[in-house]
Amino acid sequence: MTHHMSNRTTIALVIFMMVQAVVFGIGAVLVLATPLSNLAMTLMPFVVAASLIVSTPVAWWLAPFARAAHERMLNAREPGRSVDDQPVHGYHWS
């Protein structure tokens, strides 16, 4: 059985991991480097949950920009290639 995901979904999943790490790091620093450090054991689970929730729409929003950068790179390598020359289902559809 084969599973097909859109290119945007695949890119968003990869970006999600990086965005989630950055958001978690910012939240952890805000909790641990401020007077909130007294409540760190209580607040850190909320930081983890918030980083998961916030990272999902951010990664979904960033995915088309990452794909556009890839398209610009491909167009630089193949000057005659136009946007209309793209495969209907993306590059890795089998």
Phi and psi in degrees as a GROMACS rama.xvg file:
@    title "Ramachandran Plot"
@    xaxis  label "Phi"
@    yaxis  label "Psi"
@TYPE xy
-107.144  145.64  THR-2
-116.339  133.382  HIS-3
-116.364  127.57  HIS-4
-115.985  150.497  MET-5
-69.1503  157.886  SER-6
-59.9981  -38.5315  ASN-7
-62.252  -41.6599  ARG-8
-64.3461  -43.8859  THR-9
-63.0065  -46.1495  THR-10
-64.546  -40.4826  ILE-11
-62.8802  -37.3558  ALA-12
-64.5402  -40.2446  LEU-13
-68.5979  -44.2739  VAL-14
-66.5135  -35.3197  ILE-15
-53.6126  -43.5657  PHE-16
-61.9923  -40.5375  MET-17
-71.9005  -42.6932  MET-18
-63.6096  -42.3442  VAL-19
-62.3623  -39.4006  GLN-20
-64.1841  -41.9379  ALA-21
-67.742  -45.266  VAL-22
-64.0879  -41.8966  VAL-23
-62.0445  -43.1166  PHE-24
-60.7465  -42.7522  GLY-25
-63.3431  -43.9096  ILE-26
-64.5775  -41.0655  GLY-27
-64.3421  -41.6026  ALA-28
-65.0849  -41.5677  VAL-29
-62.515  -35.0955  LEU-30
-78.6774  -45.2911  VAL-31
-83.0007  -21.9858  LEU-32
-103.897  14.0557  ALA-33
-126.765  176.832  THR-34
-60.5123  -11.0073  PRO-35
-70.3651  -6.15432  LEU-36
-62.0096  -22.2997  SER-37
-64.9379  -25.3574  ASN-38
-107.192  18.451  LEU-39
-57.7596  -41.1571  ALA-40
-63.64  -29.0422  MET-41
-85.0804  -38.0133  THR-42
-82.8951  -27.2826  LEU-43
-60.7606  -38.4841  MET-44
-60.4784  -33.8805  PRO-45
-70.1379  -34.8291  PHE-46
-64.1699  -42.2516  VAL-47
-61.9529  -48.6127  VAL-48
-63.6984  -43.5476  ALA-49
-64.2031  -37.7274  ALA-50
-66.8736  -35.9516  SER-51
-66.1641  -42.9004  LEU-52
-70.3311  -43.6015  ILE-53
-71.4491  -35.0434  VAL-54
-69.5716  -28.4826  SER-55
-62.2987  -55.517  THR-56
-68.1372  -30.4418  PRO-57
-65.347  -44.0284  VAL-58
-65.578  -40.2625  ALA-59
-63.2974  -36.7974  TRP-60
-70.6361  -37.6405  TRP-61
-77.3633  -23.7522  LEU-62
-56.0282  -45.4817  ALA-63
-63.5222  -30.7618  PRO-64
-67.5504  -38.902  PHE-65
-66.2232  -40.8109  ALA-66
-66.8329  -38.4791  ARG-67
-62.9242  -39.1252  ALA-68
-63.6401  -39.5881  ALA-69
-65.2192  -41.4284  HIS-70
-62.5559  -41.7033  GLU-71
-61.7783  -39.5478  ARG-72
-64.4105  -43.6419  MET-73
-63.0203  -40.9484  LEU-74
-67.0065  -30.4835  ASN-75
-69.2853  -33.8132  ALA-76
-76.3074  -35.4286  ARG-77
-121.497  85.1994  GLU-78
-58.3012  -29.6017  PRO-79
-81.4203  -5.72061  GLY-80
-79.2177  132.752  ARG-81
-113.123  172.343  SER-82
-63.8189  -31.5499  VAL-83
-71.1269  -14.9135  ASP-84
-81.9831  -0.601922  ASP-85
-72.8395  146.752  GLN-86
-62.4296  151.935  PRO-87
-63.2201  -41.1812  VAL-88
-105.035  18.4695  HIS-89
92.1653  178.096  GLY-90
-79.9771  -25.2669  TYR-91
-113.538  24.1386  HIS-92
-79.5734  129.751  TRP-93
